[in-house]
Amino acid sequence: MAEDNEEVAEEREEPKKKKGKNMLLVIIVAVAVLAGGAGAFFFFTKSGGEKAQKKESAEEAKKEDGVMVALDPFVVNLSDNNGNRFLKVTMQLEVAGPALMEKAKNKNPQIRDAIITLLTSKTSDLLMSPEGKLQLKDEVNIMANQILGNNSVKNVYLTDFVMQ
């Protein structure tokens, strides 16, 4: 009779194991289908998204193209102790658009005055280092933006730089 009880218990466990295996198989198939669908969705939407991003970036590049405003060369005495150091520098300002270019041309005396004041306060030791030149460009950018309005000047370029 003990053997009969064992056989009955084994028969009851076998259908449970088969049901568990079938359920596991169904879950695996469902997960695979969902993952495939999600992958296809992201693949196709990414392709369309990249095209839209390229279009947007091209439009932004057209909007963000700066206009160059050349300034006449500056020749100034530097603020060294012995007082016999000179600087000749030519700069160009990159402004945000053609309208700002006209404004910069109209405000040229104010911009030049601010730059001359800034240059004469610098020493040759400071301007010799690359960091000093970057600081000079940043300060000119800030001063020009104060005169022309915020975010008018995008960048300052030193096109000629001679110190004697």
Number of C-alpha atoms within 10 A of each C-alpha: 6 7 8 9 10 11 12 11 11 11 11 11 12 11 11 11 11 11 12 12 12 12 12 12 12 12 12 12 12 12 12 12 12 12 12 12 12 11 12 12 11 13 12 10 12 12 11 12 13 11 12 12 12 12 12 12 13 12 11 11 11 10 11 14 14 20 18 19 20 16 16 12 15 16 16 16 20 22 16 15 8 7 10 10 15 18 20 15 18 17 19 18 24 21 27 19 17 14 10 19 22 13 14 23 13 12 14 17 11 15 20 16 11 15 19 15 11 15 22 16 12 17 19 17 9 13 19 11 11 10 11 16 15 15 14 20 18 14 15 23 22 20 18 27 17 14 18 20 12 11 14 23 28 20 18 22 16 14 11 12 14 10 15 10
